[in-house]
Amino acid sequence: MTDINELSVFSAGDKNEAFAQYFIGQSYLNMLSTEQVVIGNVTFEPKSRNNWHIHHAEKGGGQMLLVTAGKGWYQAWGKPARELKPGDVVHIPAGVKHWHGAAADSWFQHLAIEVPGESTQTEWCEPMSDDEYEKLGK
């Protein structure tokens, strides 16, 4: 399996210890910007994924994902999962429960962009279950 640092121009960064409780498997975080617009480069080992979560905002807000390397998944609550590959863009409005992460056989990396808004906060929910995850792509 190819190392993610060979596939991307962005370094994977350090182990994502600050948010580890909201992930299944190992992820890495490299904050590219904390000024003007918050942009984190998030890297997932194969099968790694974050819990279901919601980006709340009174006005504006949400999240954008720009896929930079590997293969992964995005799913909004109640909708089918969408396979992701480099160059894909995902627009996630505020208030939409969702998860994202790596495919079972690939590292995955995306830029997570916090859309500016008023009174923004992230609500972390339940994990994406192993049973549901294993059904993806079948």
N, C-alpha and C positions, 0 to 999 in steps of 0.2 A: 504494500500500500504506500502511495506517495506521501511524503511529509508535506504538510500544509504550507510550510515556509518555502517550499519549492514551487508552489502554485500561485502564491499571492505576492503582491508588492508590499502588503502591510504585514508587519510582524504580529505574530499571535499574541504577544505580550505575556503577562504572568498568569498563573492559575487564578481563576476567578473565585477566590476565597470569600470575598464580601457577599456574593450572591449564591454561593454553593448550595445553600439550603433550598433554593428554588430551582435547582437543576437535577436531572438524572444523568449520571455520567460526568466526565470532566469537561469543563469549558475553560476558556482563557479570555482575558479582557485587556485590550490596549486602548485606553482613552485617547482618541486623536484630537478631540476638541472639548473643552469645558467652557469656552467663551462663545458668545453670540448664539451659536447652535451647538447643542451637546451631541457629539458623535463618538460612539464606541465601536471599535472593531472587535466583534465577538467571534471566537473560534470554538467549534465543537468537535470533539473526537467522535469517531463513528458511534452511532446509537445515542449520543448525548442530545439532550433536549431540555428546554425549560418547561416549567409548570404552566398550566393555563394561567393567564393573567389579563388584567384590564388596565389600560391607561386612561385614567379619569381626567376630566378637565371641565371647568365651568364654561370656558370659551376656548376655541381652538384645540390644541393638543393632539394627541395621537402619536403614531410612530410610523417611520418609513424604514424599510429594509432594502439595502442595495447589495445584492449577492455578488461576492468577489471571487470565490473559489469553492470547489467541491460540489457536492450534491446535498440537498436538504429538503425539508418540508415546512410548510406553513398551513395552519388550519384555523379558521374562524369557527366559533361555536355554532353547531347545527349545520355546518356546510362541509362538503368533502375536502379532504386534504389536497393541497396543491404542491406538486413536486417543483423544487427550485434548482436553478443552475446559474452559473456565472452570467451576469448581465440582467438577470431578472430584478424587477422592482416591485415591492409590495407596499401599498398604501393602506394603513390601518387607522381608521378613524377612532377618535376618542370614544370610549364606552364599549368597544368591541372585545369580547372575551376571545382569546386566541393563544396559540403556542407556536414555537418554531424550533427547529433543530436539525441535526445531521441525519442523513440516510444511514441505514444499517451498515453499508459497505463503503462509506466515504467520510473523510473529513469534510467540514463545512465551515464557511466563513462568510459573514455579512457585516456591513456597516449598519449599525442601529442608530437612526437619527431621531432624536426627540423633537417632535413638532412643538414649537413654542405655543404656550397657551396660558390661561389664567387658572390658578389653583390646581395645578397638575399634580397627580400622584399616581403611583402604580399599586394596584391591588393584586397580590399574589394569591392564587387559588390552588386547587388540587393538581397533583401531577398528571401528566398524560400517561395513562396506564400502559404497562407492558403489553397487555392483551390487545388494546387498540393500536398501539404502535406496530406490533408485529403484523397486523393486517394490511399495513400500508404497502402499496405497490403490488398487491396480489390480486 
